[in-house]
Amino acid sequence: MSAPAEPGGAYDPATLAFYDAEAPEYVASGKDGVSRWLPQFIDMLPVGARVLELGCGGGRDAEAMLLRGLDVEPTDGSAAIAAKAQQRLGCPVRVMRFDELSSVEAYDAVWASASLLHVPLRKLPRILQRVFRSLRPGGLHFVSYKAAGTPGRDHAGRYFNHPDGNALVAAYQRSASWELLSAVEYVCGGYESGQGPWIAVTARRPVSPDAAAEGA
């Protein structure tokens, strides 16, 4: 039986099943280069900042952050992917779905490169609210999405939300009192062949107590 066009919840079992089954090939496909956005994100953080990574994949970004002196907690929803990352990093990698994030004011930053793009848009504000609550006041959040398309599945059966800029701004506004620092459109590839449009968003949890309370 094929997977439904849109997941019923905030995560998609078929997408997780793909990553579990394809873990060796998926991790090998991106073992070298880090995200193009990572160096400037690291530069915005103090040495020793505590960073949660959502969807760490094979661990390449986590490794780069650790080498820069950050206190990184890598996580992935796929147990098989998390095991591969743990082999690379030599430190624990927690198996955690986005909807299982329950930390409150625990992190200075949340890094989510090419991971929240699997959350249905109607469920995204609730996940972003969890991210907001996990950040300390003034904490930073980075996320990147495949953009400008119709939500649905790729040839491998993975679900993607494919938001445009307006949809993303609306999702962030509904979730909490984010301070949106940037939303940059660019062209990039992916696990499958070919290039396509992406959006990279950097946001901050405000320091203001009033704004922080709205995300509680």
C-alpha positions in Angstrom: 0.0 0.0 0.0 1.4 3.4 -1.0 1.8 6.2 1.6 -0.9 8.8 1.8 -0.3 12.1 -0.1 0.0 14.0 3.2 1.0 12.6 6.6 -1.7 12.7 9.2 0.6 14.0 11.9 3.7 16.1 12.3 6.0 13.3 11.0 5.7 10.8 8.2 6.3 7.1 8.9 7.1 6.5 5.2 9.7 9.2 5.2 11.3 7.8 8.3 11.2 4.3 6.8 13.1 5.6 3.7 15.9 7.0 5.9 16.1 3.8 8.0 16.3 1.6 4.9 18.7 3.9 2.9 20.9 5.0 5.8 24.3 3.8 4.4 23.7 5.3 0.9 22.2 8.5 2.2 25.0 9.2 4.7 27.7 8.4 2.1 26.1 10.8 -0.4 26.8 13.8 1.9 29.8 12.9 4.0 32.1 15.7 3.1 30.7 19.2 2.6 28.8 21.0 5.3 25.8 23.3 4.8 26.8 26.5 3.0 25.0 28.4 5.8 26.8 26.8 8.7 30.0 28.9 8.9 28.1 32.2 9.3 25.6 30.6 11.7 28.6 29.5 13.9 30.0 33.0 13.8 26.8 34.3 15.3 27.3 32.1 18.4 29.6 32.4 21.4 32.2 29.7 21.9 30.7 26.9 24.0 27.1 27.7 23.0 24.7 24.8 23.5 23.2 23.8 20.1 20.5 21.3 19.4 20.6 19.8 15.9 17.3 18.5 14.5 17.8 16.0 11.7 21.6 15.6 11.9 21.9 13.1 9.1 25.3 11.6 8.9 26.7 14.2 11.4 28.8 16.4 9.1 27.4 19.7 10.4 27.5 18.5 14.0 31.2 17.6 13.5 32.0 21.0 12.2 30.2 22.7 15.1 32.0 20.5 17.6 35.4 21.4 16.0 34.5 25.1 16.5 34.0 24.6 20.3 30.2 24.4 20.4 28.3 22.1 22.8 26.3 20.1 20.2 23.4 17.7 20.9 22.7 15.9 17.6 19.4 14.2 17.0 17.6 12.4 14.2 14.2 10.8 13.8 15.7 7.8 12.0 17.5 5.3 14.3 19.6 4.0 11.5 20.8 7.4 10.5 21.5 8.3 14.2 23.6 5.2 14.5 25.7 6.3 11.5 26.2 9.8 12.9 27.2 8.3 16.2 29.9 6.3 14.5 31.3 9.4 12.9 31.1 11.7 15.9 32.0 9.4 18.6 29.4 10.8 20.9 25.7 10.0 21.6 23.1 10.9 18.9 19.6 10.9 20.3 16.8 9.3 18.3 14.0 12.0 18.4 11.2 13.1 16.2 10.4 16.8 15.9 7.1 16.4 17.8 9.0 14.8 20.7 11.1 17.9 21.4 10.0 19.0 25.0 13.0 21.0 26.3 12.3 24.5 27.7 14.9 27.2 27.4 17.7 24.6 27.2 19.6 25.8 24.1 21.4 28.8 22.7 20.7 27.7 19.1 18.7 25.1 17.1 20.1 24.0 13.8 17.7 22.3 11.4 19.3 22.1 8.0 17.0 20.3 5.5 15.0 18.6 8.1 11.7 20.5 8.9 11.0 20.4 5.2 9.3 17.0 5.9 6.6 18.5 8.3 3.2 19.3 6.7 2.7 23.0 6.6 -0.5 22.8 8.7 1.6 21.1 11.4 4.6 23.3 11.1 3.6 26.1 13.5 3.3 23.6 16.4 6.8 22.2 15.7 8.2 25.8 15.5 6.5 26.6 18.8 8.4 23.6 20.3 11.7 24.9 18.8 10.9 28.4 20.2 10.3 27.1 23.7 13.5 25.1 23.6 15.6 28.2 23.0 16.8 30.5 25.7 15.9 34.2 25.2 18.0 35.5 22.5 18.6 32.0 21.0 19.0 31.5 17.3 17.3 29.1 14.9 18.3 28.1 11.4 16.2 26.0 9.0 16.2 25.3 5.3 13.4 24.1 3.1 12.9 23.0 -0.4 10.7 25.6 -1.9 8.3 26.8 -4.5 6.5 23.6 -5.3 3.4 21.5 -4.5 3.5 19.6 -1.2 3.9 15.9 -1.8 6.2 13.0 -2.3 9.4 12.6 -4.3 10.3 9.5 -6.4 11.5 7.8 -3.2 8.3 8.3 -1.3 9.6 11.0 1.0 7.1 13.8 1.9 8.2 17.5 1.4 6.2 20.6 2.4 7.6 22.8 -0.4 6.6 26.2 1.1 6.9 29.6 -0.5 8.1 32.6 1.4 4.7 33.8 2.4 3.7 30.5 3.8 6.8 30.3 5.9 6.4 33.8 7.3 2.8 32.9 8.2 3.9 29.7 9.9 6.4 31.5 12.0 4.0 34.2 12.9 1.4 31.7 14.0 3.8 29.7 16.1 5.4 32.3 18.4 6.9 35.8 18.6 9.9 35.1 16.4 12.2 37.8 15.2 12.8 36.8 11.6 16.4 37.8 10.8 16.6 36.6 7.2 14.8 34.5 4.6 17.0 33.8 1.6 16.0 32.1 -1.6 18.7 30.1 -3.4 19.3 27.2 -5.7 20.7 23.9 -4.4 20.7 20.2 -5.0 19.6 17.3 -2.8 19.9 13.6 -2.3 18.1 13.1 -5.6 19.8 14.5 -8.8 19.1 18.0 -10.1 19.0 21.5 -8.7 16.0 23.4 -7.3 14.8 26.3 -5.3 15.4 26.4 -1.5 14.7 28.9 1.3 17.0 29.4 4.3 15.5 31.1 7.3 17.3 32.5 10.4 15.2 33.5 13.3 15.7 34.6 16.9 13.7 34.1 20.1 13.5 37.7 21.4 15.1 38.6 24.8 12.0 40.5 25.8 10.2 38.7 28.6 6.8 39.6 27.1 7.7 38.1 23.8 9.1 35.0 25.4 5.9 34.4 27.4 3.8 34.3 24.2 5.7 31.1 23.1 5.1 29.4 26.4 
